[in-house]
Amino acid sequence: MDDDDLRRGRPTVHKAFDEASAILAGDSLLTLAFDIIADDATALEPGVRLKLIAALSRAAGIGGMVGGRRSIWRPRKCHPTKMVLSCCRR
């Protein structure tokens, strides 16, 4: 997530369409990553798939991408779990 107008010389999704479309595209791609890893057609052992899913969820969640974006948008001294709960209540 960033507010750049261009990526590789082309308009970013939020500029070409709108911010809501950009957020939905990002959500869709993240969900697709989980789907691909979890699919039996992905030739990985189940234990490897579980480790990849765990790593991806940690990297994308409050301890990673989401937490990093949240701290940039609204810096606050708060425990990540409490921060997520307070955001969900709004």
Order of alpha helices (4+ residues) and beta strands (2+ residues): beta-beta-alpha-alpha-alpha-alpha-alpha
